[in-house]
Amino acid sequence: MSILQDLKPLRKSKIMDLLSETGCDVSAWGDYDGPPAANPKYCYNWSFEQPGEFVVLCMWHKSFKVRGGKVIHESWQPRVGRAGRAAVVNSRAIAFDAAMETAFRQRLPVRVIVVDEPRQTGRPRSGRASSVGARTLDPAPWAVADYDYQTGRRLLVRGLKPRKTPLEVADLELVGFEGKTRQKFIAHRQREGWIRRAKIRAAMQKSNGRLVCEVRKCGFDFKKRYGPLGEGYAQVHHLVPLSRAPLQGHEVRLSDLAIVCANCHAMIHRDGESRRLGTLIP
C-alpha cells in the first residue's frame, strides 16, 4: 500500500473530537444551545490555532502529492470573494491562509485533519459544495516549508519540523536570558500554556466576551478595534517577572497573570525591565 493510500481516511470523525486529540482548546465550542460539536461558529472552519503552540489545518486528501519521498501540499493564496456563499467560502480560505502564514512566520508545527469526499453514487451536481465522506487526524506532524509573499505559493511538508522552538508572538519576557537558562524558561513557558489560555477565557467571561488591556490608562479593546479578528486574542503578562522564578518552574495562578496589548507589553519589558501596570502610562 502506498503512503497516500495509508493517509486516506476511512471514517468520519467529528472536527471537535479531532481537535481535542491534538490538545487544542475547544472549551469555547460549548457556548451553544445544541451539541458543542455542531457549533456552527467553529465546526465549518478549515483552520484552527492554538496560539504560540501549533496550527491545525483541514486539507483534502486529493490535494496531497508525493515528491522526493515526502508527502506535500502545494497551494496558492486565495482570491477575495464577492458576495453570498462565495464570500463565506473565501473568508474561510483567507483564515486558512492566515493560519498557514502564522505557522510559517512563528515556526509552529502543523497538525493536519485529512478530509476525503464520499463516493459518487450518481451524476455530480454543479455549483454544490463538496461534502465530506470521511476525515481523520494524521498522526504525523507537518510544517510550512515555504510561504512566498510575492507569488503566494505555500508549501507544507509532512514529517518536517519547524526550524526553531516556537514562542509566543513578541515574547519579551525572555529578553536577557541566554544559553541553558533561556532554554529552561522556554520549556517552562510551553508547559504553562494551559493556564495562559485559562486566563484569556476568565478575562473574556468577566468582560462579556471582550479582552481589554489591564494597564492603567490604556484599556485597549481587541474586539472593538479589530472586530472578529481580535476576538479571543491577547498577550498575557507575568506580574511576577520570570527572572525571579526558580529554573525548575513554579506554580502559576490566574492572579499572577494580566491581559495586555502588544504596545504595553513591549513598554513593560523594554530594556529588560518588568514595569508595573499601574505606573506604566504617566
C-alpha positions in Angstrom: 0.0 0.0 0.0 1.4 3.5 -0.9 1.9 6.3 1.5 -1.0 8.2 0.0 -3.3 5.3 0.4 -2.2 5.0 4.1 -3.3 8.6 4.6 -6.8 8.1 3.1 -9.4 8.4 5.9 -11.9 5.6 6.3 -14.3 7.1 8.9 -15.9 10.4 9.5 -14.8 11.7 12.9 -16.1 15.0 14.3 -13.9 18.0 13.9 -14.2 18.8 17.6 -13.0 15.3 18.6 -10.0 15.5 16.3 -9.1 18.9 17.7 -9.3 17.6 21.2 -6.9 14.8 20.1 -4.3 17.4 19.1 -4.6 19.1 22.5 -6.4 22.1 21.0 -8.6 24.1 23.5 -12.2 23.5 22.4 -13.9 24.8 25.5 -15.5 27.7 23.6 -17.4 25.2 21.5 -19.7 24.6 24.5 -21.2 28.1 24.2 -24.0 26.8 22.0 -27.6 25.7 22.6 -27.1 22.4 20.8 -24.3 19.8 20.8 -20.9 21.5 21.1 -19.5 19.6 18.2 -22.2 21.1 16.0 -21.5 24.7 17.0 -21.7 26.5 13.6 -19.2 29.2 14.7 -16.4 26.6 14.6 -17.4 23.3 13.0 -17.3 24.6 9.4 -13.9 26.2 9.7 -10.9 25.0 7.7 -8.2 26.1 10.2 -7.7 26.4 13.9 -4.9 27.8 16.1 -3.5 27.1 19.5 -1.8 30.5 19.8 2.0 30.2 20.1 1.9 26.4 20.1 0.6 24.8 16.9 -1.9 25.2 14.0 -4.5 22.7 12.8 -5.5 22.6 9.1 -8.2 20.7 7.3 -6.9 19.5 3.9 -8.4 17.4 1.2 -6.7 14.0 0.6 -6.8 14.6 -3.2 -4.6 17.7 -2.7 -1.6 15.6 -1.5 1.3 14.7 -3.7 4.5 12.7 -3.2 7.7 14.5 -4.1 11.2 13.2 -3.2 9.7 10.6 -1.0 7.8 13.2 1.1 4.1 13.9 1.1 3.4 17.6 0.3 0.6 20.0 -0.1 1.2 22.9 -2.5 -1.3 25.7 -3.0 -1.6 29.5 -3.5 -3.1 32.3 -1.6 -6.9 32.7 -2.2 -8.6 35.5 -4.1 -11.0 37.6 -2.2 -14.7 36.6 -2.7 -17.5 39.0 -3.6 -20.8 38.1 -2.0 -23.2 35.4 -0.9 -21.7 31.9 -0.5 -18.5 32.9 -2.3 -17.8 35.5 0.5 -18.3 32.8 3.2 -16.1 30.3 1.4 -13.4 32.9 0.8 -13.5 34.1 4.4 -12.6 30.6 5.5 -10.0 30.4 2.8 -8.4 33.6 3.9 -8.4 32.4 7.6 -6.8 29.2 6.4 -4.1 31.2 4.6 -3.6 33.4 7.7 -3.1 30.3 9.9 -0.6 28.9 7.4 1.3 32.2 7.3 1.3 32.3 11.1 2.8 28.8 11.2 5.5 29.8 8.8 6.4 33.1 10.5 6.3 31.7 14.0 7.8 28.3 13.0 4.9 26.4 14.6 4.2 22.8 13.9 1.1 22.0 11.9 -1.4 19.1 12.6 -3.4 18.0 9.6 -7.0 16.8 9.6 -7.3 14.7 6.3 -10.6 15.1 4.6 -12.0 12.9 1.8 -15.0 13.2 -0.4 -17.7 10.5 -0.4 -18.0 8.1 -3.3 -20.1 9.5 -6.2 -23.3 7.4 -6.5 -24.7 9.5 -9.3 -24.1 12.4 -11.5 -22.2 15.2 -9.6 -24.2 18.4 -9.1 -22.5 21.5 -10.3 -22.4 24.5 -8.0 -22.7 22.5 -4.9 -20.1 22.5 -2.1 -18.0 19.3 -1.7 -19.4 17.2 1.0 -17.2 15.3 3.5 -17.2 11.5 3.3 -14.5 10.8 5.9 -12.0 12.7 8.0 -9.2 11.7 10.4 -6.2 13.2 12.1 -2.8 12.5 10.6 -0.6 11.3 13.4 2.5 12.8 11.8 3.3 16.5 12.2 3.6 18.8 9.2 5.4 22.2 8.8 5.1 25.1 6.3 8.4 24.8 4.4 7.7 27.8 2.2 5.4 30.8 2.1 6.3 33.1 -0.8 4.9 36.5 -0.1 5.4 37.6 -3.7 3.9 34.7 -5.7 1.5 33.5 -2.9 2.9 29.9 -3.2 2.5 27.9 0.0 4.2 24.5 0.6 3.5 22.2 3.5 5.6 19.0 4.0 4.6 16.0 6.1 7.2 15.0 8.7 9.1 18.3 8.6 9.9 20.0 11.8 9.9 23.8 12.3 13.5 25.1 12.4 13.4 26.6 15.9 11.4 26.3 19.1 8.1 28.2 18.8 7.4 31.0 21.2 4.6 33.4 21.7 4.5 36.4 19.4 6.8 39.1 20.8 7.7 37.0 23.9 9.5 39.9 25.5 9.6 38.3 28.9 12.5 36.1 27.8 14.7 39.0 26.7 18.0 38.9 28.6 18.0 35.1 29.2 20.8 33.2 27.5 22.1 29.6 27.0 20.7 26.9 29.2 18.8 29.3 31.4 16.9 30.6 28.4 16.0 27.0 27.2 14.7 26.1 30.7 12.5 29.2 30.7 11.2 28.4 27.2 10.3 24.9 28.3 8.6 26.4 31.4 6.5 28.8 29.2 5.4 26.0 26.9 4.3 23.8 29.9 2.2 26.6 31.4 0.3 27.2 28.1 -2.9 25.8 29.6 -3.1 28.5 32.4 -2.4 31.3 29.9 -5.4 30.1 27.9 -7.4 29.9 31.1 -6.5 33.5 31.9 -7.8 34.6 28.5 -11.1 32.6 29.0 -11.6 34.1 32.5 -11.0 37.6 31.3 -13.5 37.1 28.4 -16.1 35.8 30.8 -15.6 38.8 33.1 -15.8 41.3 30.3 -18.7 39.8 28.3 -16.5 38.3 25.6 -14.0 41.1 25.3 -10.3 41.3 26.1 -9.2 44.6 27.4 -5.6 45.6 28.3 -5.3 45.9 32.1 -2.6 48.6 32.0 -4.0 51.6 33.8 -5.0 54.4 31.4 -4.8 52.1 28.3 -7.8 49.9 28.1 -7.1 48.7 24.5 -10.1 46.5 23.4 -9.0 43.9 20.9 -12.5 43.1 19.7 -13.6 46.7 19.5 -10.5 47.6 17.4 -10.3 44.6 15.1 -13.8 43.1 15.1 -14.0 39.3 14.8 -10.2 39.1 14.1 -9.4 40.4 17.6 -11.9 38.1 19.3 -10.1 35.7 21.7 -6.7 37.2 21.2 -4.5 39.0 23.7 -1.0 38.8 25.1 -0.6 37.5 28.7 1.9 39.1 31.0 3.6 37.7 34.1 3.1 40.1 37.0 6.0 38.3 38.8 9.0 38.6 36.5 10.3 35.3 35.2 13.8 36.3 36.4 12.5 35.8 40.0 11.2 32.3 39.3 13.2 29.2 40.0 14.7 27.5 36.9 12.7 24.3 37.5 9.5 26.4 37.2 6.8 27.3 39.7 3.1 27.2 40.1 1.4 30.0 38.3 -2.1 31.2 39.3 -4.5 33.3 37.2 -3.9 36.2 39.6 -0.2 36.1 38.6 -1.1 37.0 35.0 -2.6 40.0 33.3 -4.1 40.7 29.9 -2.1 43.3 28.0 -1.9 44.7 24.4 1.3 44.4 22.4 2.3 48.0 22.8 2.0 48.0 26.6 3.8 44.6 26.7 6.7 46.0 24.8 7.0 49.0 27.1 6.7 46.9 30.2 9.7 44.9 29.2 11.7 47.5 27.3 15.5 47.3 28.1 14.9 44.0 30.0 12.7 45.6 32.7 9.4 44.5 34.1 7.5 47.6 34.9 4.2 47.9 36.9 0.9 48.1 35.1 -0.3 50.9 37.4 2.5 53.3 36.7 3.5 52.4 33.1 1.4 55.2 31.5 2.0 58.6 33.2 
